[in-house]
């Protein structure tokens, strides 16, 4: 059965997402990364630049470096 909805599957099926996430801002959007013992792993990408979707660094499942904070701003990759 297919279900077309804008509601996340976790709400419909009662699944709990146990992973912790961190939102990392990039030039044209943001990356949602899951925290793992090995570091951050890309979960999803939201960007207005189509070229960001072709960047292998933002592919879901790829590891990324932990951003470092510099005077209230973040340094990226």
N, CA, C, O and CB atoms as a CASP TS submission, in Angstrom:
PFRMAT TS
TARGET T0000
AUTHOR 0000-0000-0000
METHOD Language model
MODEL 1
PARENT N/A
ATOM      1  N   UNK     1       0.843  -1.171   0.000  1.00  0.00           N
ATOM      2  CA  UNK     1       0.000   0.000   0.000  1.00  0.00           C
ATOM      3  C   UNK     1       0.893   1.239   0.000  1.00  0.00           C
ATOM      4  O   UNK     1       1.854   1.312   0.765  1.00  0.00           O
ATOM      5  CB  UNK     1      -0.962  -0.005   1.218  1.00  0.00           C
ATOM      6  N   UNK     2       0.586   2.190  -0.835  1.00  0.00           N
ATOM      7  CA  UNK     2       1.299   3.455  -0.881  1.00  0.00           C
ATOM      8  C   UNK     2       0.519   4.497  -0.100  1.00  0.00           C
ATOM      9  O   UNK     2      -0.712   4.527  -0.118  1.00  0.00           O
ATOM     10  CB  UNK     2       1.521   3.915  -2.339  1.00  0.00           C
ATOM     11  N   UNK     3       1.266   5.348   0.585  1.00  0.00           N
ATOM     12  CA  UNK     3       0.631   6.414   1.349  1.00  0.00           C
ATOM     13  C   UNK     3       1.296   7.723   0.971  1.00  0.00           C
ATOM     14  O   UNK     3       2.497   7.896   1.179  1.00  0.00           O
ATOM     15  CB  UNK     3       0.728   6.155   2.884  1.00  0.00           C
ATOM     16  N   UNK     4       0.527   8.638   0.421  1.00  0.00           N
ATOM     17  CA  UNK     4       1.034   9.939   0.044  1.00  0.00           C
ATOM     18  C   UNK     4       0.637  10.942   1.126  1.00  0.00           C
ATOM     19  O   UNK     4      -0.545  11.234   1.311  1.00  0.00           O
ATOM     20  CB  UNK     4       0.497  10.369  -1.352  1.00  0.00           C
ATOM     21  N   UNK     5       1.629  11.461   1.832  1.00  0.00           N
ATOM     22  CA  UNK     5       1.351  12.388   2.922  1.00  0.00           C
ATOM     23  C   UNK     5       2.548  13.290   3.165  1.00  0.00           C
ATOM     24  O   UNK     5       3.678  12.942   2.822  1.00  0.00           O
ATOM     25  CB  UNK     5       0.988  11.627   4.201  1.00  0.00           C
ATOM     26  N   UNK     6       2.302  14.429   3.749  1.00  0.00           N
ATOM     27  CA  UNK     6       3.389  15.330   4.110  1.00  0.00           C
ATOM     28  C   UNK     6       3.820  15.112   5.560  1.00  0.00           C
ATOM     29  O   UNK     6       4.753  15.759   6.036  1.00  0.00           O
ATOM     30  CB  UNK     6       2.966  16.788   3.896  1.00  0.00           C
ATOM     31  N   UNK     7       3.146  14.209   6.253  1.00  0.00           N
ATOM     32  CA  UNK     7       3.469  13.902   7.642  1.00  0.00           C
ATOM     33  C   UNK     7       4.624  12.903   7.676  1.00  0.00           C
ATOM     34  O   UNK     7       4.616  11.939   6.911  1.00  0.00           O
ATOM     35  CB  UNK     7       2.226  13.340   8.395  1.00  0.00           C
ATOM     36  N   UNK     8       5.626  13.113   8.552  1.00  0.00           N
ATOM     37  CA  UNK     8       6.755  12.185   8.627  1.00  0.00           C
ATOM     38  C   UNK     8       6.306  10.767   8.992  1.00  0.00           C
ATOM     39  O   UNK     8       5.369  10.603   9.773  1.00  0.00           O
ATOM     40  CB  UNK     8       7.774  12.683   9.646  1.00  0.00           C
ATOM     41  N   UNK     9       6.962   9.742   8.439  1.00  0.00           N
ATOM     42  CA  UNK     9       6.570   8.357   8.721  1.00  0.00           C
ATOM     43  C   UNK     9       6.628   8.016  10.212  1.00  0.00           C
ATOM     44  O   UNK     9       5.881   7.158  10.682  1.00  0.00           O
ATOM     45  CB  UNK     9       7.464   7.404   7.951  1.00  0.00           C
ATOM     46  N   UNK    10       7.514   8.690  10.955  1.00  0.00           N
ATOM     47  CA  UNK    10       7.634   8.414  12.381  1.00  0.00           C
ATOM     48  C   UNK    10       6.327   8.711  13.115  1.00  0.00           C
ATOM     49  O   UNK    10       5.969   8.014  14.064  1.00  0.00           O
ATOM     50  CB  UNK    10       8.773   9.233  12.984  1.00  0.00           C
ATOM     51  N   UNK    11       5.619   9.745  12.672  1.00  0.00           N
ATOM     52  CA  UNK    11       4.356  10.110  13.324  1.00  0.00           C
ATOM     53  C   UNK    11       3.245   9.132  12.972  1.00  0.00           C
ATOM     54  O   UNK    11       2.398   8.828  13.813  1.00  0.00           O
ATOM     55  CB  UNK    11       3.943  11.527  12.930  1.00  0.00           C
ATOM     56  N   UNK    12       3.239   8.642  11.747  1.00  0.00           N
ATOM     57  CA  UNK    12       2.173   7.749  11.303  1.00  0.00           C
ATOM     58  C   UNK    12       2.348   6.349  11.875  1.00  0.00           C
ATOM     59  O   UNK    12       1.389   5.746  12.357  1.00  0.00           O
ATOM     60  CB  UNK    12       2.134   7.689   9.781  1.00  0.00           C
ATOM     61  N   UNK    13       3.565   5.837  11.822  1.00  0.00           N
ATOM     62  CA  UNK    13       3.814   4.451  12.221  1.00  0.00           C
ATOM     63  C   UNK    13       4.270   4.310  13.674  1.00  0.00           C
ATOM     64  O   UNK    13       4.494   3.199  14.154  1.00  0.00           O
ATOM     65  CB  UNK    13       4.849   3.845  11.314  1.00  0.00           C
ATOM     66  N   UNK    14       4.405   5.434  14.364  1.00  0.00           N
ATOM     67  CA  UNK    14       4.803   5.368  15.761  1.00  0.00           C
ATOM     68  C   UNK    14       6.267   5.026  15.967  1.00  0.00           C
ATOM     69  O   UNK    14       6.654   4.603  17.056  1.00  0.00           O
ATOM     70  CB  UNK    14       3.968   4.373  16.465  1.00  0.00           C
ATOM     71  N   UNK    15       7.082   5.201  14.944  1.00  0.00           N
ATOM     72  CA  UNK    15       8.508   4.920  15.073  1.00  0.00           C
ATOM     73  C   UNK    15       9.183   6.058  15.814  1.00  0.00           C
ATOM     74  O   UNK    15       8.792   7.217  15.681  1.00  0.00           O
ATOM     75  CB  UNK    15       9.160   4.711  13.689  1.00  0.00           C
ATOM     76  N   UNK    16      10.198   5.721  16.595  1.00  0.00           N
ATOM     77  CA  UNK    16      10.955   6.744  17.290  1.00  0.00           C
ATOM     78  C   UNK    16      12.336   6.839  16.672  1.00  0.00           C
ATOM     79  O   UNK    16      13.013   5.832  16.461  1.00  0.00           O
ATOM     80  CB  UNK    16      11.045   6.441  18.801  1.00  0.00           C
ATOM     81  N   UNK    17      12.734   8.048  16.390  1.00  0.00           N
ATOM     82  CA  UNK    17      14.053   8.295  15.838  1.00  0.00           C
ATOM     83  C   UNK    17      15.004   8.524  17.007  1.00  0.00           C
ATOM     84  O   UNK    17      14.912   9.544  17.689  1.00  0.00           O
ATOM     85  CB  UNK    17      14.047   9.517  14.854  1.00  0.00           C
ATOM     86  N   UNK    18      15.915   7.584  17.245  1.00  0.00           N
ATOM     87  CA  UNK    18      16.791   7.651  18.405  1.00  0.00           C
ATOM     88  C   UNK    18      18.076   8.424  18.153  1.00  0.00           C
ATOM     89  O   UNK    18      18.821   8.716  19.089  1.00  0.00           O
ATOM     90  CB  UNK    18      17.126   6.273  18.856  1.00  0.00           C
ATOM     91  N   UNK    19      18.337   8.751  16.914  1.00  0.00           N
ATOM     92  CA  UNK    19      19.578   9.460  16.588  1.00  0.00           C
ATOM     93  C   UNK    19      19.459  10.943  16.947  1.00  0.00           C
ATOM     94  O   UNK    19      18.386  11.540  16.859  1.00  0.00           O
ATOM     95  CB  UNK    19      19.919   9.297  15.088  1.00  0.00           C
ATOM     96  N   UNK    20      20.583  11.510  17.348  1.00  0.00           N
ATOM     97  CA  UNK    20      20.641  12.953  17.571  1.00  0.00           C
ATOM     98  C   UNK    20      21.160  13.592  16.293  1.00  0.00           C
ATOM     99  O   UNK    20      22.038  13.046  15.624  1.00  0.00           O
ATOM    100  CB  UNK    20      21.550  13.316  18.803  1.00  0.00           C
ATOM    101  N   UNK    21      20.612  14.751  15.961  1.00  0.00           N
ATOM    102  CA  UNK    21      20.983  15.424  14.722  1.00  0.00           C
ATOM    103  C   UNK    21      21.572  16.797  15.004  1.00  0.00           C
ATOM    104  O   UNK    21      21.309  17.415  16.035  1.00  0.00           O
ATOM    105  CB  UNK    21      19.774  15.550  13.800  1.00  0.00           C
ATOM    106  N   UNK    22      22.370  17.246  14.060  1.00  0.00           N
ATOM    107  CA  UNK    22      22.934  18.586  14.114  1.00  0.00           C
ATOM    108  C   UNK    22      22.695  19.227  12.758  1.00  0.00           C
ATOM    109  O   UNK    22      22.917  18.599  11.723  1.00  0.00           O
ATOM    110  CB  UNK    22      24.462  18.562  14.481  1.00  0.00           C
ATOM    111  N   UNK    23      22.245  20.469  12.759  1.00  0.00           N
ATOM    112  CA  UNK    23      22.017  21.212  11.522  1.00  0.00           C
ATOM    113  C   UNK    23      23.252  22.073  11.262  1.00  0.00           C
ATOM    114  O   UNK    23      23.656  22.871  12.108  1.00  0.00           O
ATOM    115  CB  UNK    23      20.711  22.093  11.609  1.00  0.00           C
ATOM    116  N   UNK    24      23.838  21.900  10.088  1.00  0.00           N
ATOM    117  CA  UNK    24      25.043  22.637   9.713  1.00  0.00           C
ATOM    118  C   UNK    24      24.703  23.539   8.536  1.00  0.00           C
ATOM    119  O   UNK    24      24.256  23.066   7.491  1.00  0.00           O
ATOM    120  CB  UNK    24      26.219  21.665   9.357  1.00  0.00           C
ATOM    121  N   UNK    25      24.912  24.821   8.705  1.00  0.00           N
ATOM    122  CA  UNK    25      24.613  25.777   7.637  1.00  0.00           C
ATOM    123  C   UNK    25      25.724  25.747   6.599  1.00  0.00           C
ATOM    124  O   UNK    25      26.909  25.699   6.930  1.00  0.00           O
ATOM    125  CB  UNK    25      24.439  27.208   8.204  1.00  0.00           C
ATOM    126  N   UNK    26      25.314  25.777   5.332  1.00  0.00           N
ATOM    127  CA  UNK    26      26.250  25.892   4.214  1.00  0.00           C
ATOM    128  C   UNK    26      25.874  27.144   3.439  1.00  0.00           C
ATOM    129  O   UNK    26      24.935  27.844   3.817  1.00  0.00           O
ATOM    130  CB  UNK    26      26.221  24.613   3.291  1.00  0.00           C
ATOM    131  N   UNK    27      26.594  27.438   2.356  1.00  0.00           N
ATOM    132  CA  UNK    27      26.379  28.690   1.622  1.00  0.00           C
ATOM    133  C   UNK    27      24.936  28.925   1.194  1.00  0.00           C
ATOM    134  O   UNK    27      24.425  30.034   1.352  1.00  0.00           O
ATOM    135  CB  UNK    27      27.250  28.711   0.413  1.00  0.00           C
ATOM    136  N   UNK    28      24.273  27.915   0.659  1.00  0.00           N
ATOM    137  CA  UNK    28      22.939  28.110   0.088  1.00  0.00           C
ATOM    138  C   UNK    28      21.848  27.337   0.811  1.00  0.00           C
ATOM    139  O   UNK    28      20.744  27.209   0.282  1.00  0.00           O
ATOM    140  CB  UNK    28      22.947  27.713  -1.352  1.00  0.00           C
ATOM    141  N   UNK    29      22.122  26.815   2.011  1.00  0.00           N
ATOM    142  CA  UNK    29      21.117  26.034   2.719  1.00  0.00           C
ATOM    143  C   UNK    29      21.682  25.421   3.976  1.00  0.00           C
ATOM    144  O   UNK    29      22.439  26.056   4.710  1.00  0.00           O
ATOM    145  CB  UNK    29      20.560  24.954   1.825  1.00  0.00           C
ATOM    146  N   UNK    30      21.300  24.154   4.223  1.00  0.00           N
ATOM    147  CA  UNK    30      21.803  23.474   5.416  1.00  0.00           C
ATOM    148  C   UNK    30      21.856  21.965   5.190  1.00  0.00           C
ATOM    149  O   UNK    30      21.191  21.421   4.308  1.00  0.00           O
ATOM    150  CB  UNK    30      20.921  23.800   6.636  1.00  0.00           C
ATOM    151  N   UNK    31      22.673  21.310   6.017  1.00  0.00           N
ATOM    152  CA  UNK    31      22.842  19.866   5.999  1.00  0.00           C
ATOM    153  C   UNK    31      22.392  19.349   7.358  1.00  0.00           C
ATOM    154  O   UNK    31      22.795  19.880   8.392  1.00  0.00           O
ATOM    155  CB  UNK    31      24.331  19.454   5.684  1.00  0.00           C
ATOM    156  N   UNK    32      21.559  18.318   7.357  1.00  0.00           N
ATOM    157  CA  UNK    32      21.155  17.655   8.594  1.00  0.00           C
ATOM    158  C   UNK    32      22.043  16.429   8.745  1.00  0.00           C
ATOM    159  O   UNK    32      22.045  15.541   7.892  1.00  0.00           O
ATOM    160  CB  UNK    32      19.620  17.266   8.584  1.00  0.00           C
ATOM    161  N   UNK    33      22.804  16.388   9.850  1.00  0.00           N
ATOM    162  CA  UNK    33      23.767  15.305  10.060  1.00  0.00           C
ATOM    163  C   UNK    33      23.463  14.589  11.365  1.00  0.00           C
ATOM    164  O   UNK    33      23.188  15.222  12.384  1.00  0.00           O
ATOM    165  CB  UNK    33      25.214  15.847  10.066  1.00  0.00           C
ATOM    166  N   UNK    34      23.516  13.256  11.326  1.00  0.00           N
ATOM    167  CA  UNK    34      23.296  12.440  12.511  1.00  0.00           C
ATOM    168  C   UNK    34      24.608  12.290  13.266  1.00  0.00           C
ATOM    169  O   UNK    34      25.663  12.092  12.663  1.00  0.00           O
ATOM    170  CB  UNK    34      22.717  11.055  12.132  1.00  0.00           C
ATOM    171  N   UNK    35      24.535  12.385  14.590  1.00  0.00           N
ATOM    172  CA  UNK    35      25.724  12.206  15.425  1.00  0.00           C
ATOM    173  C   UNK    35      25.925  10.715  15.662  1.00  0.00           C
ATOM    174  O   UNK    35      25.014  10.024  16.117  1.00  0.00           O
ATOM    175  CB  UNK    35      25.590  12.977  16.782  1.00  0.00           C
ATOM    176  N   UNK    36      27.125  10.223  15.352  1.00  0.00           N
ATOM    177  CA  UNK    36      27.492   8.829  15.573  1.00  0.00           C
ATOM    178  C   UNK    36      28.791   8.799  16.370  1.00  0.00           C
ATOM    179  O   UNK    36      29.448   9.830  16.508  1.00  0.00           O
ATOM    180  CB  UNK    36      27.641   8.056  14.220  1.00  0.00           C
ATOM    181  N   UNK    37      29.172   7.645  16.893  1.00  0.00           N
ATOM    182  CA  UNK    37      30.448   7.563  17.612  1.00  0.00           C
ATOM    183  C   UNK    37      31.665   7.913  16.742  1.00  0.00           C
ATOM    184  O   UNK    37      32.697   8.349  17.254  1.00  0.00           O
ATOM    185  CB  UNK    37      30.620   6.170  18.173  1.00  0.00           C
ATOM    186  N   UNK    38      31.534   7.720  15.432  1.00  0.00           N
ATOM    187  CA  UNK    38      32.634   8.017  14.510  1.00  0.00           C
ATOM    188  C   UNK    38      32.633   9.451  14.022  1.00  0.00           C
ATOM    189  O   UNK    38      33.580   9.859  13.348  1.00  0.00           O
ATOM    190  CB  UNK    38      32.573   7.097  13.330  1.00  0.00           C
ATOM    191  N   UNK    39      31.616  10.228  14.332  1.00  0.00           N
ATOM    192  CA  UNK    39      31.517  11.615  13.874  1.00  0.00           C
ATOM    193  C   UNK    39      30.126  11.895  13.348  1.00  0.00           C
ATOM    194  O   UNK    39      29.153  11.272  13.773  1.00  0.00           O
ATOM    195  CB  UNK    39      32.562  11.911  12.791  1.00  0.00           C
ATOM    196  N   UNK    40      30.037  12.832  12.426  1.00  0.00           N
ATOM    197  CA  UNK    40      28.755  13.209  11.831  1.00  0.00           C
ATOM    198  C   UNK    40      28.567  12.521  10.483  1.00  0.00           C
ATOM    199  O   UNK    40      29.499  12.416   9.685  1.00  0.00           O
ATOM    200  CB  UNK    40      28.664  14.738  11.666  1.00  0.00           C
ATOM    201  N   UNK    41      27.341  12.054  10.246  1.00  0.00           N
ATOM    202  CA  UNK    41      26.994  11.402   8.981  1.00  0.00           C
ATOM    203  C   UNK    41      25.819  12.161   8.370  1.00  0.00           C
ATOM    204  O   UNK    41      24.820  12.414   9.043  1.00  0.00           O
ATOM    205  CB  UNK    41      26.639   9.880   9.194  1.00  0.00           C
ATOM    206  N   UNK    42      25.941  12.523   7.100  1.00  0.00           N
ATOM    207  CA  UNK    42      24.902  13.302   6.412  1.00  0.00           C
ATOM    208  C   UNK    42      23.614  12.502   6.346  1.00  0.00           C
ATOM    209  O   UNK    42      23.603  11.344   5.929  1.00  0.00           O
ATOM    210  CB  UNK    42      25.360  13.701   4.987  1.00  0.00           C
ATOM    211  N   UNK    43      22.527  13.140   6.765  1.00  0.00           N
ATOM    212  CA  UNK    43      21.207  12.528   6.707  1.00  0.00           C
ATOM    213  C   UNK    43      20.384  13.129   5.573  1.00  0.00           C
ATOM    214  O   UNK    43      19.719  12.406   4.830  1.00  0.00           O
ATOM    215  CB  UNK    43      20.478  12.699   8.045  1.00  0.00           C
ATOM    216  N   UNK    44      20.429  14.463   5.440  1.00  0.00           N
ATOM    217  CA  UNK    44      19.695  15.116   4.362  1.00  0.00           C
ATOM    218  C   UNK    44      20.312  16.473   4.040  1.00  0.00           C
ATOM    219  O   UNK    44      21.103  17.017   4.811  1.00  0.00           O
ATOM    220  CB  UNK    44      18.215  15.278   4.739  1.00  0.00           C
ATOM    221  N   UNK    45      19.932  16.997   2.893  1.00  0.00           N
ATOM    222  CA  UNK    45      20.438  18.279   2.409  1.00  0.00           C
ATOM    223  C   UNK    45      19.263  19.131   1.976  1.00  0.00           C
ATOM    224  O   UNK    45      18.350  18.653   1.303  1.00  0.00           O
ATOM    225  CB  UNK    45      21.445  18.088   1.239  1.00  0.00           C
ATOM    226  N   UNK    46      19.290  20.402   2.367  1.00  0.00           N
ATOM    227  CA  UNK    46      18.304  21.377   1.894  1.00  0.00           C
ATOM    228  C   UNK    46      19.084  22.563   1.366  1.00  0.00           C
ATOM    229  O   UNK    46      19.771  23.250   2.123  1.00  0.00           O
ATOM    230  CB  UNK    46      17.295  21.809   3.036  1.00  0.00           C
ATOM    231  N   UNK    47      18.979  22.803   0.074  1.00  0.00           N
ATOM    232  CA  UNK    47      19.751  23.870  -0.543  1.00  0.00           C
ATOM    233  C   UNK    47      18.998  24.453  -1.730  1.00  0.00           C
ATOM    234  O   UNK    47      18.190  23.778  -2.369  1.00  0.00           O
ATOM    235  CB  UNK    47      21.125  23.357  -0.982  1.00  0.00           C
ATOM    236  N   UNK    48      19.282  25.723  -2.011  1.00  0.00           N
ATOM    237  CA  UNK    48      18.699  26.364  -3.186  1.00  0.00           C
ATOM    238  C   UNK    48      19.624  26.284  -4.390  1.00  0.00           C
ATOM    239  O   UNK    48      19.247  26.675  -5.494  1.00  0.00           O
ATOM    240  CB  UNK    48      18.372  27.813  -2.884  1.00  0.00           C
ATOM    241  N   UNK    49      20.839  25.776  -4.180  1.00  0.00           N
ATOM    242  CA  UNK    49      21.814  25.651  -5.264  1.00  0.00           C
ATOM    243  C   UNK    49      21.812  24.212  -5.785  1.00  0.00           C
ATOM    244  O   UNK    49      22.182  23.302  -5.044  1.00  0.00           O
ATOM    245  CB  UNK    49      23.239  26.061  -4.780  1.00  0.00           C
ATOM    246  N   UNK    50      21.407  23.981  -7.036  1.00  0.00           N
ATOM    247  CA  UNK    50      21.376  22.622  -7.572  1.00  0.00           C
ATOM    248  C   UNK    50      22.740  21.927  -7.562  1.00  0.00           C
ATOM    249  O   UNK    50      22.796  20.699  -7.497  1.00  0.00           O
ATOM    250  CB  UNK    50      20.846  22.652  -8.975  1.00  0.00           C
ATOM    251  N   UNK    51      23.820  22.670  -7.623  1.00  0.00           N
ATOM    252  CA  UNK    51      25.149  22.063  -7.631  1.00  0.00           C
ATOM    253  C   UNK    51      25.489  21.416  -6.282  1.00  0.00           C
ATOM    254  O   UNK    51      26.313  20.503  -6.227  1.00  0.00           O
ATOM    255  CB  UNK    51      26.199  23.114  -7.983  1.00  0.00           C
ATOM    256  N   UNK    52      24.863  21.882  -5.198  1.00  0.00           N
ATOM    257  CA  UNK    52      25.089  21.251  -3.896  1.00  0.00           C
ATOM    258  C   UNK    52      24.647  19.796  -3.899  1.00  0.00           C
ATOM    259  O   UNK    52      25.244  18.964  -3.216  1.00  0.00           O
ATOM    260  CB  UNK    52      24.352  22.015  -2.801  1.00  0.00           C
ATOM    261  N   UNK    53      23.602  19.483  -4.664  1.00  0.00           N
ATOM    262  CA  UNK    53      23.099  18.110  -4.720  1.00  0.00           C
ATOM    263  C   UNK    53      24.033  17.191  -5.507  1.00  0.00           C
ATOM    264  O   UNK    53      23.946  15.970  -5.378  1.00  0.00           O
ATOM    265  CB  UNK    53      21.709  18.089  -5.342  1.00  0.00           C
ATOM    266  N   UNK    54      24.913  17.754  -6.309  1.00  0.00           N
ATOM    267  CA  UNK    54      25.889  16.957  -7.048  1.00  0.00           C
ATOM    268  C   UNK    54      27.213  16.824  -6.290  1.00  0.00           C
ATOM    269  O   UNK    54      28.095  16.076  -6.713  1.00  0.00           O
ATOM    270  CB  UNK    54      26.138  17.577  -8.417  1.00  0.00           C
ATOM    271  N   UNK    55      27.355  17.534  -5.189  1.00  0.00           N
ATOM    272  CA  UNK    55      28.575  17.490  -4.384  1.00  0.00           C
ATOM    273  C   UNK    55      28.603  16.189  -3.575  1.00  0.00           C
ATOM    274  O   UNK    55      27.704  15.959  -2.767  1.00  0.00           O
ATOM    275  CB  UNK    55      28.662  18.731  -3.440  1.00  0.00           C
ATOM    276  N   UNK    56      29.616  15.332  -3.771  1.00  0.00           N
ATOM    277  CA  UNK    56      29.678  14.060  -3.043  1.00  0.00           C
ATOM    278  C   UNK    56      29.826  14.236  -1.530  1.00  0.00           C
ATOM    279  O   UNK    56      29.536  13.305  -0.779  1.00  0.00           O
ATOM    280  CB  UNK    56      30.830  13.234  -3.563  1.00  0.00           C
ATOM    281  N   UNK    57      30.265  15.396  -1.070  1.00  0.00           N
ATOM    282  CA  UNK    57      30.397  15.640   0.366  1.00  0.00           C
ATOM    283  C   UNK    57      29.041  15.689   1.057  1.00  0.00           C
ATOM    284  O   UNK    57      28.950  15.434   2.258  1.00  0.00           O
ATOM    285  CB  UNK    57      31.148  16.940   0.612  1.00  0.00           C
ATOM    286  N   UNK    58      27.984  16.016   0.313  1.00  0.00           N
ATOM    287  CA  UNK    58      26.657  16.143   0.886  1.00  0.00           C
ATOM    288  C   UNK    58      25.769  14.935   0.611  1.00  0.00           C
ATOM    289  O   UNK    58      24.567  14.993   0.871  1.00  0.00           O
ATOM    290  CB  UNK    58      26.001  17.377   0.360  1.00  0.00           C
ATOM    291  N   UNK    59      26.327  13.846   0.094  1.00  0.00           N
ATOM    292  CA  UNK    59      25.563  12.645  -0.187  1.00  0.00           C
ATOM    293  C   UNK    59      25.129  11.994   1.124  1.00  0.00           C
ATOM    294  O   UNK    59      25.964  11.809   2.010  1.00  0.00           O
ATOM    295  CB  UNK    59      26.388  11.661  -1.040  1.00  0.00           C
ATOM    296  N   UNK    60      23.853  11.642   1.278  1.00  0.00           N
ATOM    297  CA  UNK    60      23.418  10.979   2.511  1.00  0.00           C
ATOM    298  C   UNK    60      24.240   9.721   2.776  1.00  0.00           C
ATOM    299  O   UNK    60      24.451   8.893   1.889  1.00  0.00           O
ATOM    300  CB  UNK    60      21.925  10.624   2.431  1.00  0.00           C
ATOM    301  N   UNK    61      24.697   9.604   4.020  1.00  0.00           N
ATOM    302  CA  UNK    61      25.529   8.474   4.418  1.00  0.00           C
ATOM    303  C   UNK    61      27.003   8.787   4.435  1.00  0.00           C
ATOM    304  O   UNK    61      27.790   8.011   4.977  1.00  0.00           O
ATOM    305  CB  UNK    61      25.290   7.328   3.513  1.00  0.00           C
ATOM    306  N   UNK    62      27.404   9.920   3.849  1.00  0.00           N
ATOM    307  CA  UNK    62      28.827  10.267   3.845  1.00  0.00           C
ATOM    308  C   UNK    62      29.201  10.952   5.162  1.00  0.00           C
ATOM    309  O   UNK    62      28.391  11.659   5.762  1.00  0.00           O
ATOM    310  CB  UNK    62      29.166  11.186   2.639  1.00  0.00           C
ATOM    311  N   UNK    63      30.429  10.731   5.592  1.00  0.00           N
ATOM    312  CA  UNK    63      30.930  11.336   6.832  1.00  0.00           C
ATOM    313  C   UNK    63      31.396  12.753   6.557  1.00  0.00           C
ATOM    314  O   UNK    63      31.931  13.048   5.488  1.00  0.00           O
ATOM    315  CB  UNK    63      32.083  10.497   7.436  1.00  0.00           C
ATOM    316  N   UNK    64      31.188  13.622   7.528  1.00  0.00           N
ATOM    317  CA  UNK    64      31.647  14.998   7.401  1.00  0.00           C
ATOM    318  C   UNK    64      32.398  15.379   8.664  1.00  0.00           C
ATOM    319  O   UNK    64      32.204  14.779   9.721  1.00  0.00           O
ATOM    320  CB  UNK    64      30.462  15.966   7.145  1.00  0.00           C
ATOM    321  N   UNK    65      33.248  16.373   8.547  1.00  0.00           N
ATOM    322  CA  UNK    65      34.014  16.859   9.685  1.00  0.00           C
ATOM    323  C   UNK    65      33.113  17.677  10.594  1.00  0.00           C
ATOM    324  O   UNK    65      32.184  18.342  10.136  1.00  0.00           O
ATOM    325  CB  UNK    65      35.220  17.697   9.219  1.00  0.00           C
ATOM    326  N   UNK    66      33.397  17.620  11.880  1.00  0.00           N
ATOM    327  CA  UNK    66      32.641  18.404  12.858  1.00  0.00           C
ATOM    328  C   UNK    66      32.960  19.875  12.645  1.00  0.00           C
ATOM    329  O   UNK    66      34.132  20.250  12.615  1.00  0.00           O
ATOM    330  CB  UNK    66      32.976  17.966  14.322  1.00  0.00           C
ATOM    331  N   UNK    67      31.935  20.722  12.494  1.00  0.00           N
ATOM    332  CA  UNK    67      32.208  22.150  12.299  1.00  0.00           C
ATOM    333  C   UNK    67      32.812  22.761  13.554  1.00  0.00           C
ATOM    334  O   UNK    67      32.483  22.360  14.671  1.00  0.00           O
ATOM    335  CB  UNK    67      30.923  22.899  11.916  1.00  0.00           C
ATOM    336  N   UNK    68      33.704  23.740  13.364  1.00  0.00           N
ATOM    337  CA  UNK    68      34.326  24.422  14.489  1.00  0.00           C
ATOM    338  C   UNK    68      33.775  25.831  14.556  1.00  0.00           C
ATOM    339  O   UNK    68      33.652  26.506  13.534  1.00  0.00           O
ATOM    340  CB  UNK    68      35.874  24.434  14.363  1.00  0.00           C
ATOM    341  N   UNK    69      33.444  26.274  15.758  1.00  0.00           N
ATOM    342  CA  UNK    69      32.864  27.593  15.925  1.00  0.00           C
ATOM    343  C   UNK    69      33.962  28.636  15.987  1.00  0.00           C
ATOM    344  O   UNK    69      34.966  28.470  16.680  1.00  0.00           O
ATOM    345  CB  UNK    69      31.995  27.650  17.182  1.00  0.00           C
ATOM    346  N   UNK    70      33.747  29.720  15.244  1.00  0.00           N
ATOM    347  CA  UNK    70      34.701  30.838  15.210  1.00  0.00           C
ATOM    348  C   UNK    70      33.926  32.132  15.403  1.00  0.00           C
ATOM    349  O   UNK    70      33.225  32.570  14.490  1.00  0.00           O
ATOM    350  CB  UNK    70      35.511  30.866  13.863  1.00  0.00           C
ATOM    351  N   UNK    71      34.039  32.748  16.564  1.00  0.00           N
ATOM    352  CA  UNK    71      33.409  34.025  16.874  1.00  0.00           C
ATOM    353  C   UNK    71      31.931  34.044  16.503  1.00  0.00           C
ATOM    354  O   UNK    71      31.470  34.968  15.832  1.00  0.00           O
ATOM    355  CB  UNK    71      34.131  35.141  16.157  1.00  0.00           C
ATOM    356  N   UNK    72      31.183  33.025  16.940  1.00  0.00           N
ATOM    357  CA  UNK    72      29.754  32.989  16.697  1.00  0.00           C
ATOM    358  C   UNK    72      29.355  32.461  15.330  1.00  0.00           C
ATOM    359  O   UNK    72      28.164  32.283  15.074  1.00  0.00           O
ATOM    360  CB  UNK    72      29.205  34.338  16.867  1.00  0.00           C
ATOM    361  N   UNK    73      30.299  32.206  14.449  1.00  0.00           N
ATOM    362  CA  UNK    73      29.997  31.656  13.136  1.00  0.00           C
ATOM    363  C   UNK    73      30.648  30.287  13.037  1.00  0.00           C
ATOM    364  O   UNK    73      31.552  29.962  13.807  1.00  0.00           O
ATOM    365  CB  UNK    73      30.489  32.599  11.994  1.00  0.00           C
ATOM    366  N   UNK    74      30.193  29.503  12.105  1.00  0.00           N
ATOM    367  CA  UNK    74      30.741  28.165  11.942  1.00  0.00           C
ATOM    368  C   UNK    74      31.622  28.091  10.713  1.00  0.00           C
ATOM    369  O   UNK    74      31.335  28.710   9.688  1.00  0.00           O
ATOM    370  CB  UNK    74      29.624  27.135  11.852  1.00  0.00           C
ATOM    371  N   UNK    75      32.706  27.322  10.825  1.00  0.00           N
ATOM    372  CA  UNK    75      33.556  27.033   9.668  1.00  0.00           C
ATOM    373  C   UNK    75      33.050  25.724   9.075  1.00  0.00           C
ATOM    374  O   UNK    75      32.644  24.828   9.816  1.00  0.00           O
ATOM    375  CB  UNK    75      35.097  26.942  10.064  1.00  0.00           C
ATOM    376  N   UNK    76      33.068  25.606   7.787  1.00  0.00           N
ATOM    377  CA  UNK    76      32.497  24.447   7.145  1.00  0.00           C
ATOM    378  C   UNK    76      33.554  23.639   6.429  1.00  0.00           C
ATOM    379  O   UNK    76      34.419  24.178   5.738  1.00  0.00           O
ATOM    380  CB  UNK    76      31.419  24.860   6.185  1.00  0.00           C
ATOM    381  N   UNK    77      33.468  22.367   6.604  1.00  0.00           N
ATOM    382  CA  UNK    77      34.244  21.344   5.919  1.00  0.00           C
ATOM    383  C   UNK    77      35.644  21.811   5.687  1.00  0.00           C
ATOM    384  O   UNK    77      36.453  21.079   5.117  1.00  0.00           O
ATOM    385  CB  UNK    77      33.603  20.964   4.610  1.00  0.00           C
TER
END
